[in-house]
Amino acid sequence: MGDSYEMNINHSDTTISPTLLGIKPALENVFTDEPTRPSLRTWNDWRLKGYFPYLKVGRRVFIDPAAARKALEKRFTVKGH
């Protein structure tokens, strides 16, 4: 499951190059600290609940770790008083 794919997207003057990874590599990229990393089951549950964006091509699933991290930070950040 070490799938990774890099895709270039051109919009007028800007070029964005998101890195797309398979499910497990994306989990490891977003949560680099193994002892505090959520389980693969939790990661997939979050994905299916729409907590972060992903691409599905046929049966393969690709995740942009930067977009996933941003979505998770927005959803789970607790703001202090």
FIBA-817244 format. One record per atom (N, C-alpha, C): residue in one letter; y, z, x. Coordinates in nm, 4 decimals. Each point is the difference from the previous one (the first is absolute). Example, Ala and Ser with C-alpha at 12.3 -4.5 7.8 and 13.67 -1.06 7.14 Angstrom:
BEGIN
<rec><residu>A</residu><north>-0.5690</north><up>0.7800</up><east>1.3190</east></rec>
<rec><residu>A</residu><north>0.1190</north><up>0.0000</up><east>-0.0890</east></rec>
<rec><residu>A</residu><north>0.1200</north><up>0.0000</up><east>0.0900</east></rec>
<rec><residu>S</residu><north>0.1050</north><up>-0.0720</up><east>-0.0350</east></rec>
<rec><residu>S</residu><north>0.1190</north><up>0.0060</up><east>0.0820</east></rec>
<rec><residu>S</residu><north>0.1090</north><up>0.0730</up><east>-0.0770</east></rec>
***
This chain:
BEGIN
<rec><residu>M</residu><north>-0.1202</north><up>0.0000</up><east>0.0811</east></rec>
<rec><residu>M</residu><north>0.1202</north><up>0.0000</up><east>-0.0811</east></rec>
<rec><residu>M</residu><north>0.1263</north><up>0.0000</up><east>0.0852</east></rec>
<rec><residu>G</residu><north>-0.0058</north><up>-0.0475</up><east>0.1226</east></rec>
<rec><residu>G</residu><north>0.1165</north><up>-0.0059</up><east>0.0856</east></rec>
<rec><residu>G</residu><north>0.0841</north><up>-0.1216</up><east>-0.0291</east></rec>
<rec><residu>D</residu><north>0.0234</north><up>-0.0303</up><east>-0.1264</east></rec>
<rec><residu>D</residu><north>0.0742</north><up>-0.1187</up><east>-0.0379</east></rec>
<rec><residu>D</residu><north>0.1484</north><up>0.0208</up><east>0.0233</east></rec>
<rec><residu>S</residu><north>0.0617</north><up>-0.0956</up><east>0.0644</east></rec>
<rec><residu>S</residu><north>0.1445</north><up>-0.0001</up><east>0.0091</east></rec>
<rec><residu>S</residu><north>0.0467</north><up>-0.1434</up><east>-0.0079</east></rec>
<rec><residu>Y</residu><north>0.1173</north><up>-0.0182</up><east>-0.0539</east></rec>
<rec><residu>Y</residu><north>0.0525</north><up>-0.1327</up><east>-0.0217</east></rec>
<rec><residu>Y</residu><north>0.1502</north><up>0.0092</up><east>0.0104</east></rec>
<rec><residu>E</residu><north>0.0611</north><up>-0.0872</up><east>0.0762</east></rec>
<rec><residu>E</residu><north>0.1448</north><up>0.0005</up><east>0.0110</east></rec>
<rec><residu>E</residu><north>0.0545</north><up>-0.1220</up><east>-0.0706</east></rec>
<rec><residu>M</residu><north>0.1034</north><up>0.0194</up><east>-0.0783</east></rec>
<rec><residu>M</residu><north>0.0531</north><up>-0.1065</up><east>-0.0821</east></rec>
<rec><residu>M</residu><north>0.1506</north><up>-0.0068</up><east>0.0200</east></rec>
<rec><residu>N</residu><north>0.0539</north><up>-0.1185</up><east>0.0186</east></rec>
<rec><residu>N</residu><north>0.1443</north><up>-0.0177</up><east>0.0130</east></rec>
<rec><residu>N</residu><north>0.0566</north><up>-0.0497</up><east>-0.1319</east></rec>
<rec><residu>I</residu><north>0.1065</north><up>0.0646</up><east>-0.0434</east></rec>
<rec><residu>I</residu><north>0.0658</north><up>-0.0390</up><east>-0.1240</east></rec>
<rec><residu>I</residu><north>0.1435</north><up>-0.0363</up><east>0.0341</east></rec>
<rec><residu>N</residu><north>0.0433</north><up>-0.1188</up><east>-0.0363</east></rec>
<rec><residu>N</residu><north>0.1365</north><up>-0.0444</up><east>0.0259</east></rec>
<rec><residu>N</residu><north>0.0818</north><up>0.0026</up><east>-0.1283</east></rec>
<rec><residu>H</residu><north>0.1108</north><up>0.0705</up><east>0.0025</east></rec>
<rec><residu>H</residu><north>0.0957</north><up>0.0021</up><east>-0.1097</east></rec>
<rec><residu>H</residu><north>0.1350</north><up>-0.0326</up><east>0.0605</east></rec>
<rec><residu>S</residu><north>0.0495</north><up>-0.1170</up><east>-0.0254</east></rec>
<rec><residu>S</residu><north>0.1253</north><up>-0.0518</up><east>0.0550</east></rec>
<rec><residu>S</residu><north>0.0069</north><up>0.0231</up><east>0.1510</east></rec>
<rec><residu>D</residu><north>0.0840</north><up>0.0927</up><east>0.0446</east></rec>
<rec><residu>D</residu><north>0.0201</north><up>0.0210</up><east>0.1440</east></rec>
<rec><residu>D</residu><north>-0.0923</north><up>0.1038</up><east>0.0612</east></rec>
<rec><residu>T</residu><north>-0.0662</north><up>0.0807</up><east>-0.0817</east></rec>
<rec><residu>T</residu><north>-0.0781</north><up>0.1105</up><east>0.0535</east></rec>
<rec><residu>T</residu><north>-0.1493</north><up>-0.0306</up><east>-0.0008</east></rec>
<rec><residu>T</residu><north>-0.0686</north><up>0.0518</up><east>0.0987</east></rec>
<rec><residu>T</residu><north>-0.1451</north><up>-0.0119</up><east>0.0072</east></rec>
<rec><residu>T</residu><north>-0.0578</north><up>0.1398</up><east>0.0050</east></rec>
<rec><residu>I</residu><north>-0.0884</north><up>0.0310</up><east>-0.0923</east></rec>
<rec><residu>I</residu><north>-0.0663</north><up>0.1297</up><east>0.0002</east></rec>
<rec><residu>I</residu><north>-0.1460</north><up>-0.0244</up><east>0.0378</east></rec>
<rec><residu>S</residu><north>-0.0524</north><up>0.0905</up><east>0.0778</east></rec>
<rec><residu>S</residu><north>-0.1367</north><up>-0.0158</up><east>0.0461</east></rec>
<rec><residu>S</residu><north>-0.0811</north><up>0.1248</up><east>-0.0331</east></rec>
<rec><residu>P</residu><north>-0.0413</north><up>0.0170</up><east>-0.1257</east></rec>
<rec><residu>P</residu><north>-0.0800</north><up>0.1184</up><east>-0.0307</east></rec>
<rec><residu>P</residu><north>-0.1403</north><up>-0.0128</up><east>0.0586</east></rec>
<rec><residu>T</residu><north>-0.0536</north><up>0.1100</up><east>0.0451</east></rec>
<rec><residu>T</residu><north>-0.1367</north><up>0.0024</up><east>0.0477</east></rec>
<rec><residu>T</residu><north>-0.0878</north><up>0.0454</up><east>-0.1141</east></rec>
<rec><residu>L</residu><north>-0.0979</north><up>-0.0783</up><east>-0.0334</east></rec>
<rec><residu>L</residu><north>-0.0899</north><up>0.0341</up><east>-0.1085</east></rec>
<rec><residu>L</residu><north>-0.1326</north><up>0.0451</up><east>0.0585</east></rec>
<rec><residu>L</residu><north>-0.0458</north><up>0.1174</up><east>-0.0424</east></rec>
<rec><residu>L</residu><north>-0.1239</north><up>0.0579</up><east>0.0507</east></rec>
<rec><residu>L</residu><north>-0.0974</north><up>0.0216</up><east>-0.1148</east></rec>
<rec><residu>G</residu><north>-0.1269</north><up>0.0130</up><east>0.0331</east></rec>
<rec><residu>G</residu><north>-0.1012</north><up>0.0362</up><east>-0.0977</east></rec>
<rec><residu>G</residu><north>0.0226</north><up>0.1434</up><east>-0.0454</east></rec>
<rec><residu>I</residu><north>-0.0784</north><up>0.0459</up><east>-0.0939</east></rec>
<rec><residu>I</residu><north>0.0200</north><up>0.1318</up><east>-0.0608</east></rec>
<rec><residu>I</residu><north>-0.0086</north><up>0.1134</up><east>0.1023</east></rec>
<rec><residu>K</residu><north>-0.1096</north><up>0.0071</up><east>0.0740</east></rec>
<rec><residu>K</residu><north>-0.0184</north><up>0.1110</up><east>0.0941</east></rec>
<rec><residu>K</residu><north>0.0984</north><up>-0.0068</up><east>0.1171</east></rec>
<rec><residu>P</residu><north>0.0213</north><up>-0.1174</up><east>0.0631</east></rec>
<rec><residu>P</residu><north>0.1002</north><up>-0.0048</up><east>0.1077</east></rec>
<rec><residu>P</residu><north>0.1409</north><up>0.0360</up><east>-0.0474</east></rec>
<rec><residu>A</residu><north>0.0348</north><up>-0.0371</up><east>-0.1243</east></rec>
<rec><residu>A</residu><north>0.1318</north><up>0.0357</up><east>-0.0529</east></rec>
<rec><residu>A</residu><north>0.0115</north><up>0.1516</up><east>-0.0173</east></rec>
<rec><residu>L</residu><north>-0.1057</north><up>0.0629</up><east>-0.0504</east></rec>
<rec><residu>L</residu><north>-0.0017</north><up>0.1461</up><east>-0.0136</east></rec>
<rec><residu>L</residu><north>0.0213</north><up>0.0662</up><east>0.1358</east></rec>
<rec><residu>E</residu><north>-0.0713</north><up>-0.0482</up><east>0.1006</east></rec>
<rec><residu>E</residu><north>0.0116</north><up>0.0565</up><east>0.1351</east></rec>
<rec><residu>E</residu><north>0.1373</north><up>-0.0263</up><east>0.0606</east></rec>
<rec><residu>N</residu><north>0.0632</north><up>-0.1105</up><east>-0.0366</east></rec>
<rec><residu>N</residu><north>0.1323</north><up>-0.0329</up><east>0.0518</east></rec>
<rec><residu>N</residu><north>0.1079</north><up>0.0852</up><east>-0.0661</east></rec>
<rec><residu>V</residu><north>-0.0114</north><up>0.0221</up><east>-0.1291</east></rec>
<rec><residu>V</residu><north>0.1001</north><up>0.0793</up><east>-0.0721</east></rec>
<rec><residu>V</residu><north>-0.0137</north><up>0.1481</up><east>0.0320</east></rec>
<rec><residu>F</residu><north>-0.1240</north><up>0.0491</up><east>0.0072</east></rec>
<rec><residu>F</residu><north>-0.0257</north><up>0.1407</up><east>0.0311</east></rec>
<rec><residu>F</residu><north>-0.0705</north><up>0.0063</up><east>0.1350</east></rec>
<rec><residu>T</residu><north>0.0779</north><up>0.0089</up><east>0.1070</east></rec>
<rec><residu>T</residu><north>-0.0561</north><up>-0.0054</up><east>0.1349</east></rec>
<rec><residu>T</residu><north>-0.0708</north><up>0.1287</up><east>0.0410</east></rec>
<rec><residu>D</residu><north>0.0360</north><up>0.1128</up><east>-0.0604</east></rec>
<rec><residu>D</residu><north>-0.0619</north><up>0.1284</up><east>0.0341</east></rec>
<rec><residu>D</residu><north>-0.1283</north><up>0.0179</up><east>-0.0810</east></rec>
<rec><residu>E</residu><north>-0.1136</north><up>-0.0188</up><east>0.0649</east></rec>
<rec><residu>E</residu><north>-0.1288</north><up>0.0001</up><east>-0.0708</east></rec>
<rec><residu>E</residu><north>-0.0285</north><up>0.1275</up><east>-0.0793</east></rec>
<rec><residu>P</residu><north>0.0267</north><up>0.1197</up><east>0.0540</east></rec>
<rec><residu>P</residu><north>-0.0323</north><up>0.1216</up><east>-0.0769</east></rec>
<rec><residu>P</residu><north>0.0779</north><up>0.0142</up><east>-0.1312</east></rec>
<rec><residu>T</residu><north>0.1198</north><up>-0.0586</up><east>-0.0070</east></rec>
<rec><residu>T</residu><north>0.0801</north><up>0.0135</up><east>-0.1225</east></rec>
<rec><residu>T</residu><north>-0.0016</north><up>-0.1260</up><east>-0.0857</east></rec>
<rec><residu>R</residu><north>-0.0767</north><up>-0.0993</up><east>0.0398</east></rec>
<rec><residu>R</residu><north>-0.0097</north><up>-0.1274</up><east>-0.0716</east></rec>
<rec><residu>R</residu><north>-0.0752</north><up>0.0190</up><east>-0.1313</east></rec>
<rec><residu>P</residu><north>0.0501</north><up>-0.0595</up><east>-0.1103</east></rec>
<rec><residu>P</residu><north>-0.0770</north><up>0.0074</up><east>-0.1244</east></rec>
<rec><residu>P</residu><north>-0.1306</north><up>-0.0789</up><east>0.0151</east></rec>
<rec><residu>S</residu><north>-0.0943</north><up>0.0290</up><east>-0.0851</east></rec>
<rec><residu>S</residu><north>-0.1289</north><up>-0.0690</up><east>0.0073</east></rec>
<rec><residu>S</residu><north>0.0153</north><up>-0.1457</up><east>-0.0451</east></rec>
<rec><residu>L</residu><north>-0.0954</north><up>-0.0810</up><east>0.0367</east></rec>
<rec><residu>L</residu><north>-0.0008</north><up>-0.1400</up><east>-0.0423</east></rec>
<rec><residu>L</residu><north>-0.0063</north><up>-0.0089</up><east>-0.1523</east></rec>
<rec><residu>R</residu><north>-0.0718</north><up>0.0918</up><east>-0.0604</east></rec>
<rec><residu>R</residu><north>-0.0106</north><up>0.0025</up><east>-0.1470</east></rec>
<rec><residu>R</residu><north>0.1372</north><up>0.0271</up><east>-0.0635</east></rec>
<rec><residu>T</residu><north>0.0742</north><up>0.0960</up><east>0.0552</east></rec>
<rec><residu>T</residu><north>0.1346</north><up>0.0303</up><east>-0.0501</east></rec>
<rec><residu>T</residu><north>0.0919</north><up>-0.1198</up><east>0.0197</east></rec>
<rec><residu>W</residu><north>-0.0067</north><up>-0.0633</up><east>0.1184</east></rec>
<rec><residu>W</residu><north>0.0819</north><up>-0.1170</up><east>0.0324</east></rec>
<rec><residu>W</residu><north>-0.0240</north><up>-0.1116</up><east>-0.1027</east></rec>
<rec><residu>N</residu><north>-0.1279</north><up>-0.0266</up><east>-0.0289</east></rec>
<rec><residu>N</residu><north>-0.0331</north><up>-0.1032</up><east>-0.0983</east></rec>
<rec><residu>N</residu><north>0.0459</north><up>0.0388</up><east>-0.1401</east></rec>
<rec><residu>D</residu><north>-0.0098</north><up>0.1277</up><east>-0.0331</east></rec>
<rec><residu>D</residu><north>0.0468</north><up>0.0488</up><east>-0.1292</east></rec>
<rec><residu>D</residu><north>0.1503</north><up>-0.0231</up><east>-0.0132</east></rec>
<rec><residu>W</residu><north>0.0767</north><up>0.0333</up><east>0.1042</east></rec>
<rec><residu>W</residu><north>0.1442</north><up>-0.0227</up><east>0.0002</east></rec>
<rec><residu>W</residu><north>0.0316</north><up>-0.1485</up><east>-0.0155</east></rec>
<rec><residu>R</residu><north>-0.0780</north><up>-0.0843</up><east>0.0689</east></rec>
<rec><residu>R</residu><north>0.0204</north><up>-0.1448</up><east>-0.0079</east></rec>
<rec><residu>R</residu><north>-0.0207</north><up>-0.0488</up><east>-0.1427</east></rec>
<rec><residu>L</residu><north>-0.1100</north><up>0.0436</up><east>-0.0619</east></rec>
<rec><residu>L</residu><north>-0.0312</north><up>-0.0433</up><east>-0.1360</east></rec>
<rec><residu>L</residu><north>0.0985</north><up>0.0549</up><east>-0.1034</east></rec>
<rec><residu>K</residu><north>0.0618</north><up>0.1139</up><east>0.0284</east></rec>
<rec><residu>K</residu><north>0.1017</north><up>0.0568</up><east>-0.0892</east></rec>
<rec><residu>K</residu><north>0.1366</north><up>-0.0649</up><east>0.0216</east></rec>
<rec><residu>G</residu><north>0.0106</north><up>-0.0883</up><east>0.0988</east></rec>
<rec><residu>G</residu><north>0.1252</north><up>-0.0704</up><east>0.0237</east></rec>
<rec><residu>G</residu><north>0.1023</north><up>0.0784</up><east>0.0801</east></rec>
<rec><residu>Y</residu><north>-0.0453</north><up>0.0964</up><east>0.0795</east></rec>
<rec><residu>Y</residu><north>0.0926</north><up>0.0803</up><east>0.0790</east></rec>
<rec><residu>Y</residu><north>0.0636</north><up>-0.0798</up><east>0.1130</east></rec>
<rec><residu>F</residu><north>-0.0624</north><up>-0.1065</up><east>0.0439</east></rec>
<rec><residu>F</residu><north>0.0567</north><up>-0.0871</up><east>0.1034</east></rec>
<rec><residu>F</residu><north>-0.0467</north><up>-0.1434</up><east>-0.0245</east></rec>
<rec><residu>P</residu><north>0.0780</north><up>-0.0970</up><east>0.0465</east></rec>
<rec><residu>P</residu><north>-0.0341</north><up>-0.1409</up><east>-0.0235</east></rec>
<rec><residu>P</residu><north>-0.1139</north><up>-0.0473</up><east>0.0898</east></rec>
<rec><residu>Y</residu><north>-0.0751</north><up>-0.0969</up><east>-0.0492</east></rec>
<rec><residu>Y</residu><north>-0.1063</north><up>-0.0619</up><east>0.0796</east></rec>
<rec><residu>Y</residu><north>-0.0211</north><up>-0.1418</up><east>-0.0491</east></rec>
<rec><residu>L</residu><north>-0.0649</north><up>-0.0802</up><east>0.0815</east></rec>
<rec><residu>L</residu><north>-0.0330</north><up>-0.1376</up><east>-0.0354</east></rec>
<rec><residu>L</residu><north>-0.1498</north><up>-0.0121</up><east>-0.0148</east></rec>
<rec><residu>K</residu><north>-0.0425</north><up>-0.0763</up><east>-0.0960</east></rec>
<rec><residu>K</residu><north>-0.1424</north><up>-0.0230</up><east>-0.0182</east></rec>
<rec><residu>K</residu><north>-0.0240</north><up>-0.1506</up><east>0.0042</east></rec>
<rec><residu>V</residu><north>-0.0831</north><up>-0.0418</up><east>0.0925</east></rec>
<rec><residu>V</residu><north>-0.0364</north><up>-0.1403</up><east>0.0141</east></rec>
<rec><residu>V</residu><north>-0.1506</north><up>-0.0068</up><east>-0.0187</east></rec>
<rec><residu>G</residu><north>-0.0423</north><up>-0.0503</up><east>-0.1136</east></rec>
<rec><residu>G</residu><north>-0.1426</north><up>0.0031</up><east>-0.0320</east></rec>
<rec><residu>G</residu><north>-0.0434</north><up>0.1447</up><east>-0.0139</east></rec>
<rec><residu>R</residu><north>-0.0992</north><up>0.0389</up><east>0.0794</east></rec>
<rec><residu>R</residu><north>-0.0453</north><up>0.1398</up><east>-0.0019</east></rec>
<rec><residu>R</residu><north>0.0609</north><up>0.0821</up><east>0.1124</east></rec>
<rec><residu>R</residu><north>0.0808</north><up>-0.0644</up><east>0.0834</east></rec>
<rec><residu>R</residu><north>0.0587</north><up>0.0698</up><east>0.1145</east></rec>
<rec><residu>R</residu><north>0.1342</north><up>0.0610</up><east>-0.0365</east></rec>
<rec><residu>V</residu><north>0.0256</north><up>0.1182</up><east>0.0534</east></rec>
<rec><residu>V</residu><north>0.1238</north><up>0.0723</up><east>-0.0273</east></rec>
<rec><residu>V</residu><north>0.0770</north><up>0.0162</up><east>0.1309</east></rec>
<rec><residu>F</residu><north>0.1295</north><up>-0.0305</up><east>-0.0049</east></rec>
<rec><residu>F</residu><north>0.0866</north><up>0.0132</up><east>0.1165</east></rec>
<rec><residu>F</residu><north>0.1184</north><up>0.0879</up><east>-0.0351</east></rec>
<rec><residu>I</residu><north>0.0393</north><up>0.0857</up><east>0.0960</east></rec>
<rec><residu>I</residu><north>0.1097</north><up>0.0947</up><east>-0.0207</east></rec>
<rec><residu>I</residu><north>0.0975</north><up>-0.0119</up><east>0.1156</east></rec>
<rec><residu>D</residu><north>0.1286</north><up>-0.0033</up><east>-0.0312</east></rec>
<rec><residu>D</residu><north>0.1041</north><up>0.0060</up><east>0.1018</east></rec>
<rec><residu>D</residu><north>0.0283</north><up>0.1489</up><east>0.0225</east></rec>
<rec><residu>P</residu><north>-0.0381</north><up>0.0545</up><east>0.1172</east></rec>
<rec><residu>P</residu><north>0.0172</north><up>0.1438</up><east>0.0234</east></rec>
<rec><residu>P</residu><north>0.1435</north><up>0.0493</up><east>-0.0163</east></rec>
<rec><residu>A</residu><north>0.0975</north><up>-0.0808</up><east>0.0406</east></rec>
<rec><residu>A</residu><north>0.1406</north><up>0.0414</up><east>-0.0123</east></rec>
<rec><residu>A</residu><north>0.0391</north><up>0.0127</up><east>-0.1469</east></rec>
<rec><residu>A</residu><north>-0.0423</north><up>-0.0951</up><east>-0.0832</east></rec>
<rec><residu>A</residu><north>0.0316</north><up>0.0053</up><east>-0.1431</east></rec>
<rec><residu>A</residu><north>-0.0729</north><up>0.1163</up><east>-0.0674</east></rec>
<rec><residu>A</residu><north>-0.1242</north><up>0.0242</up><east>0.0405</east></rec>
<rec><residu>A</residu><north>-0.0767</north><up>0.1108</up><east>-0.0570</east></rec>
<rec><residu>A</residu><north>0.0649</north><up>0.1334</up><east>0.0349</east></rec>
<rec><residu>R</residu><north>0.0396</north><up>0.0153</up><east>0.1258</east></rec>
<rec><residu>R</residu><north>0.0639</north><up>0.1243</up><east>0.0441</east></rec>
<rec><residu>R</residu><north>0.1295</north><up>0.0239</up><east>-0.0772</east></rec>
<rec><residu>K</residu><north>0.0799</north><up>-0.1046</up><east>-0.0151</east></rec>
<rec><residu>K</residu><north>0.1274</north><up>0.0117</up><east>-0.0713</east></rec>
<rec><residu>K</residu><north>-0.0240</north><up>0.0413</up><east>-0.1456</east></rec>
<rec><residu>A</residu><north>-0.0970</north><up>-0.0631</up><east>-0.0656</east></rec>
<rec><residu>A</residu><north>-0.0307</north><up>0.0333</up><east>-0.1393</east></rec>
<rec><residu>A</residu><north>-0.0514</north><up>0.1429</up><east>-0.0136</east></rec>
<rec><residu>L</residu><north>-0.0860</north><up>0.0426</up><east>0.0942</east></rec>
<rec><residu>L</residu><north>-0.0535</north><up>0.1360</up><east>-0.0053</east></rec>
<rec><residu>L</residu><north>0.1091</north><up>0.1036</up><east>0.0268</east></rec>
<rec><residu>E</residu><north>0.0903</north><up>-0.0301</up><east>0.0940</east></rec>
<rec><residu>E</residu><north>0.1109</north><up>0.0925</up><east>0.0272</east></rec>
<rec><residu>E</residu><north>0.0880</north><up>0.0155</up><east>-0.1231</east></rec>
<rec><residu>K</residu><north>0.0252</north><up>-0.1106</up><east>-0.0691</east></rec>
<rec><residu>K</residu><north>0.0827</north><up>0.0057</up><east>-0.1208</east></rec>
<rec><residu>K</residu><north>-0.0693</north><up>0.0821</up><east>-0.1090</east></rec>
<rec><residu>R</residu><north>-0.1297</north><up>-0.0173</up><east>-0.0150</east></rec>
<rec><residu>R</residu><north>-0.0745</north><up>0.0684</up><east>-0.1053</east></rec>
<rec><residu>R</residu><north>-0.0212</north><up>0.1482</up><east>0.0300</east></rec>
<rec><residu>F</residu><north>-0.0308</north><up>0.0357</up><east>0.1252</east></rec>
<rec><residu>F</residu><north>-0.0423</north><up>0.1361</up><east>0.0320</east></rec>
<rec><residu>F</residu><north>0.1032</north><up>0.0875</up><east>0.0691</east></rec>
<rec><residu>T</residu><north>0.1175</north><up>-0.0531</up><east>0.0327</east></rec>
<rec><residu>T</residu><north>0.1015</north><up>0.0819</up><east>0.0670</east></rec>
<rec><residu>T</residu><north>0.0559</north><up>0.1040</up><east>-0.0973</east></rec>
<rec><residu>V</residu><north>-0.0012</north><up>0.1244</up><east>0.0445</east></rec>
<rec><residu>V</residu><north>0.0528</north><up>0.1109</up><east>-0.0795</east></rec>
<rec><residu>V</residu><north>0.1403</north><up>0.0297</up><east>0.0528</east></rec>
<rec><residu>K</residu><north>0.0969</north><up>-0.0092</up><east>-0.0868</east></rec>
<rec><residu>K</residu><north>0.1390</north><up>0.0233</up><east>0.0399</east></rec>
<rec><residu>K</residu><north>0.0336</north><up>0.1471</up><east>-0.0159</east></rec>
<rec><residu>G</residu><north>0.0619</north><up>0.0550</up><east>0.1043</east></rec>
<rec><residu>G</residu><north>0.0403</north><up>0.1402</up><east>-0.0044</east></rec>
<rec><residu>G</residu><north>0.1253</north><up>0.0197</up><east>-0.0816</east></rec>
<rec><residu>H</residu><north>0.0257</north><up>0.1235</up><east>-0.0334</east></rec>
<rec><residu>H</residu><north>0.1171</north><up>0.0321</up><east>-0.0818</east></rec>
<rec><residu>H</residu><north>0.1219</north><up>-0.0007</up><east>0.0806</east></rec>
***
